[in-house]
Amino acid sequence: MVTQAPQYRGDIAPDGNIVPFPVEPRDVTSPAAIDKLAQASGVEITRDALRARGVLIRSDKKSQFLEDPDFDERHPNVEVIARAGVGHDNIHKGRAARRGISTVSTPGPSSEPVAQHALMLLLALARKMPQNMQHLRKGEWAKKLPEVKPLNTKTMTLGIIGRGRIGQTLETMAGPHFKDIIFADKRDLPGRVSLEELMSRVDAVSVHVDGKKPVVTRELLALAKPGLIIVNTARGAVVDTEALVQAMTEKGVLVGTDVFRLEEKDMFEKDPALAELVRHPNFFGSCHTAASDDATEEALGLEAAQRVIEFAQQATVNPENIPGHTLPRLKPDEESGEFGNGNGEHHTPIIRMALTHESVPGVLATVTGIVAAHHVNIAKLTNVEGGQFDDHQLAMTVADMEKATETTALKIRRAIEEALHPYKSRLLTFAD
């Protein structure tokens, strides 16, 4: 019979006490997510940034704390940051990685609502809804005017820039509405076209890429057909706003957007180009609400909470800023019911040591040598290479130690810290 995986008790603190993993929810307020954290074994909720080792964020711009020069003093213990949403606009992934901090996001729950929103904008612009509404608000009946004459999307080619989860979902949703769909992507995917070819061929385009620099540039817009429809539900910065306004005026481009390069209360005073964009008669948009319905917000919060809980309880998260960190989960073998790493090796790891460190030769030899010197057996040793940031390449090593006392495990960790100087080190304990 298959039994449950061993229950996480907490981490061994330097003083030898077993302590829970503190998580700060910040602006993730979903009751279901908070309850999930509260119910997780070995995890506690904290509002004290000095204690927090895990952080959940949504859209709080104050969460750009990795930009803060005093970050290390204000958040000295953070090991994982989970964003309840797509992308890392308010997390600097490189700076996090250089501190050994894992960062994760939760793109899954928002894929369908964002794709729905993009399709809504595409169809609304094609049916000339902005122009119709402008006349109706003035009390004018404008049915015979050419500017309100709708376009038939069945005669149009749609281009999708970025064929990730949302781009693929939109492709499926939009298929019945458009004559043809093509896509551009930075990855070498079968069927992709260049950005230049896409922009010169399509009648409508939807943008689904992350980043802080324009992908849709002035040069790219120069290739667009007159009357092109452009929709952006990704990131405001990936489209050149000034060039977009110019194309709206000179080429009759129709624009629908849910995102802006600056999003705050006085954004239009601070950024006149944004004010010009939203006041243009060819504009139709929303206030970054594509994934803000209650059901999606709750799902995003739950997934972010789950990612942090996995990190807390097993150190098995696959960080997006340290690609390649896929580490073994503790789970029972399907046949024997004994605990293992899902590869047929059966054991009950009492203490798991997790190290985030710079990728240098000799790490495994050092770890195994120190553990052996303390007469402890390593049931499973895993080492994975991470991403390169500046001159640093990160790695993570996980050692499941059998029959090690908490006192001995502390001695092992101290010896390894003196030898390797890891960015982060943990000793996770589990119930027998």
N, C-alpha and C positions, 0 to 999 in steps of 0.2 A: 504494500500500500504506500502511495506517495504521501509523504508528510510535508509540513510547511517548512520553508527555509528558516534557518536559525534567526532568532530575534535579536536585533541590534539593541545593545544595552546603553551605549554611549562611548565616548572616547576616554582614553586614559590621560588625565591631566598630568603636568610635570610633577605635581605633588603626590601622584599615585591615586587620586580619587577618580571615580568614574563620573564624568560630567556629560550632560546632554549637549546636543548640537544646537546652538541658538540661531534662530532665523528671524530677520527683520522684514516684515511685509511691505514697508514703505507705502506706496500708493496703490497696491493691490488690495482691494477692499471686499472682494467677493466673499460672502459668508461661507460658501462651500469650500473655498480655498483655505480660508482661515481655519475652518473646522478640520479640514484634512491635515493641516500642519499640527493642530492641537492634538489630534488623535494618533499621530505617528509616533511609534516607539522610539525613544531616545532623542526626540526632537522637542525643542521648546520655542515658543514665540517670545521675542524680545523687541522692545522699542529703543534699546540702548545701542547706538551705533558702535560704541567702543567694544561691546561684547559680541556683536553679530559676526557670525562666520558664514552665514548664508544670507543673501539679500534677494527679495522679490521686488521687481519694479514693473510699472506699466508704461506711463507716458510722462512721468514727473521729470521735468527738465533739470530739477535739482539733483536728479540721479546721475548727472554727468560728473559724478564726484571723482572719477578717474582723471578729470582735467584739473582737479584741485591740487595745487602744489602742497597742500597740507593733508593730502589724502591719507598718507601712512600714519599720521598722528590721529586723525579723526576716525579712521576705519582700519585699525592695525591688524585685525584678525580675519578679515574677509577672505574666504576661500572659493566661493562660488556666487555668481550673480546670474539670476534667471529673469529674463524679460518676458512678461506675459504679452506677447505680440510677435510681429515679424521684424527681423532685422535688429540692429544695434545702434540706432541713432543716438541714444543716450548712454551708450557704453563704448569706451574706446578699447576695442578688442586687443590691439597691440600692447597698450600699456598694461592691460590686465594680464596678458600672457607673460610680460616681462616681470610681473610680480608673482607669477605662478597661480594667478586667479583664473578659474574656469568660468567661461561665460556661455550661456545657452539661451535660446529663444524658443518660441512655441508657434511655429507657422501653421501647424495643422488646423486648429479650429477656425482660423480666419480665412482659409483659402476659399471656401464657398461663398461666404457673404461678401468678400472683397471682389470676387469674380462677378457675382450678381450685380454689385454696384457698378463695376466697370461696364458690364453689358447694358445696364440701365442708362448710363451716360451716353454710350455709343448710340443706342436706339433713340434716346431723347434728342440728341443732336441731329441725327439723320432725319427725324420727323419734324425738325425745326421747332421744338418746343420753346426754346428761349425767345425766338422771334414772335411766336404766337402769343406768349404770355406778356411780352412787352406791349403789344397792341391791345390785348384784352384789359390790362391794367389801366390803359389810357381811355378805356371805353370805346375802342375802335374795333369795327368788324372788318378784318383784313383778308378774308378768304381769297380774294382775287389777286392779292399782291404776290409777286414772284418770290419775295424773300421768305414767305411762309410755306412755299410749296415743298412738300416733304420729298425725301430721297428714298428709293427702294433699296434696302440693304441686300436684297437677293441679286442685285446687279453689281455688288461691290466686293472688292477684295479687302480682307482685314489682315493687318500685320500685327504680330505680337512680338514685342521686344522683351525677351526674358522668358524662357519656357521652363520656369520652375513650377512649384505646386500651383500657384495662382494662375500663371500663364496657361498651364495645361488644363486647369479647371475651366478657365474662360474659353479655351479652344473647344472643349466639349459643349459648353453652354451655347456658344455663338455659332456653332456649326450649322444648325438649322436656319439661321437668319442671314448668313452671308454666302455669296457665290463661291468664294475660295478663301482659305486662310493660309498664310505663310508666316514664318517666324525667323527671328535672329537671336542668337545666343552666343555668349563668350565661350561656351563649351563646344567641343567638336561633335555636335549631335547630327545624326543623319537627317538630311532634308533642310538643314539651316541655310539661310542666305545671309549675305553681308548686310550691315545696316544701310549702306548706300543703295543696294539693290532693293531692299525692302521699301525704303522711303520713296524711291522712284516709281514703284509698281503699285502701291496700295492706295485705296480710297479712304481707309480709316486705319488708325494705329492705336494700340493700347500698350502702355508702358508698365513693365513689371520687373524692374531691376532695383537693386539696392545701391547706395553710394551717396557720396557728398559732392560729386562733380557732375556737370552736365554730360549726359549721354546723347540726348537730343540737342544738338548744337545748332548754331546759326548756319554752318556749312551744310549740315544734314537737312535742315528745313528748306534750304535753297533748292533741294532736289524734289521737294514735295509738289504734288499736283495742286492746282488752285482748288479751293473748297475742301481740302483734306480735313478729316475729323481726327483730332488728337485727344486721347483720354489718358490721364495719369492718376492712378490710385496707388502708386508705389512710394516715391519720395519726391518732395518738391524740388530738391536740389538737382535731380537728374535731368531736368528740362531747363534750358536757358530761357528765363522769363522774359527778358527784354527782346530776345529774338522771336519768341512766341507772339508777343504783342505786335511786333512789326509784321509777322506773317499773317496775323488776323486782319490787320488793316490793309496790307498790300496784296494778299493772295486769297482773302476770304476764308482763311482757315477757321474751323470751328473747334472750340476747346472746351473740354470737360475735365475738371480736376477735383479730387477730394483732398489733395495734399499741397502744401505750399512750403517754400524754402524757409520761411519764417512763420511760426504759428504761435501767436500770443495776442493779448488783448489789444495792444496798440500797433499791431503789425503793419497796418496800412499807412500809418503816419511814419513809421520807421523805414518802410520800403515802398516808395512811390510806384515802382513798377508793378507791385502786387495790386495796388489800388487801381492802376490803369487796366490791369488784366481783368479783374472782377467786374469792372464797370463797362467793359467792352460789350457791345450788343451780341457778339458771337460767343460769349462765355456762358457756361452753365456749370454750376459746381456745388460743393457741399463742404462742411467744416470738419474734415477728417473724421467722418462718422461711419465709414464703410463697415468697420468691425466693432461698432459701439452698441449694438443691440444687447439686451440683457443676457440672452442665451449665450452669445459669443463671448461676452466679457466673462461670464462664469466659467465657460469651457477653457478660456485662455488662462484664467487664474488657477483652475484645477490642474492644468497641465504644467504650469510653471511650478506650482507647489510640488507636484509629483517629481519633477526633475530635481528639485532641491532635496526632496526626501531621499531619492535614489542616491544622490551624492552623499548625503549625511549618513545613511544607513549602510552603504556598501562601497562608496568611493568608485562608482562604476559609470558615472556620467560620461558622455562623449562630447567634450567641449567643442564649440564651434570656432573658438580662437586658438585651439590646439588640435588641429585635425589629426586623426589617427588614434586619439585616446579612447579606444574602445576596450574596456577592461572587463574581466569576468564577473558575472553576477553569481552570487551565492544562491543556489537553488537545488532542490532535491532531484536525484536521478529518477527518471520516469519508471525504471524497472525495479530498482532496489529500494527506492525511498530514502537512500542515504544522501547526506549532503555532499555536494561537490561543486564543480565549476561547469557542469553541463557537458563534460568531455569524457565521462566514464571514470574519472578518478574520484574515488569516494573518500571523503574525510569530513570531519566537523571542525572547520577552522575556528579556534577560540579567539585568536587575535589576528587582525589583518593590519599590516603596516603599509601605508600608502605614502609614497614620496613623489613630489613634483620637483624636478631638478633640471639643470642644464645637461644637454646631451653631450657627454664626454666618454671616452673609452674607460673601461675598467669598473663601471658602476656595478654590474652584476657580480663581478668577482669580489668587489669590496663588500657588497651586501651579504653574499653567501658566506664569505669568510668570517665576517663579524658574527653572523647568526650562528654559524657552526662553532665558533670559539666559545659561545655561551651554551653549547650543548642543546640547541633547539633545532628541531627538524622543520624544514620548509616544505609544506605539502604542495604548494603551487607558487611558482614565481613567474610574474608577467612583466614584460618591459615593452613599452610602445613609444615610438618616436612621434614628436609633435611638429608643429609648424615653425618656420624660421621667421624671427622678428629681429630686424637689424642684424647684429652679429651673434644673436643667441638662437639656439635651437633647443626647444624644451622637450622633455621626455617625462614619462611617469612610470614608476616601478611599484608593483604591488606584490607583497609577500604574505602568504597565508601561513602563519606559524602554529604548529601543533604543540600542545602540551607545554606552552610557555606561560609562566606566571606573569602577573602584571608587573611585578618588580623587575623580573628579568627582561621583559619587553621594553621597559623604560631604559634599562641599561643598554640594550641593543640600539634603541633609537638615539640615545645620546652619543654613543660611539659612532653611529652612522652620520649623525649631524656634524660631528667634529671632523669626520673624514671627507664628507661630500658637500657639506654646506647647502642642503636642498632649500628651494624656495619655501616649500611647505612640507610638513610631515605630520602624519596622524597615526594613532593606534586605535583601531576600532575593536570593540569587544562585543561578543555575542553570547547569548544564553547557551548553556550546554544542552 
